[in-house]
Amino acid sequence: MAEPFTRLVPRPWLVVGALAYVALCWYAVVIQGSLLLAVVPLVVVAVAYRLSRRAVPA
């Protein structure tokens, strides 16, 4: 049997985070003219994710 469709729907905090990131990117690129402000949050989230995965025992 196929997996339920609800597995494909992201959690609400993920949707809110994605919308906030889109707003930040728009502000960074259009208003400030700096792509760095759009890239830094991705690096921070990636590092935090890797650190959180290491903290969980296998």
Secondary structure as GFF3:
##gff-version 3
##sequence-region A 1 58
A	DSSP	three_ten_helix	5	8	.	.	.	ID=ss1
A	DSSP	alpha_helix	12	26	.	.	.	ID=ss2
A	DSSP	pi_helix	27	32	.	.	.	ID=ss3
A	DSSP	alpha_helix	36	55	.	.	.	ID=ss4
###
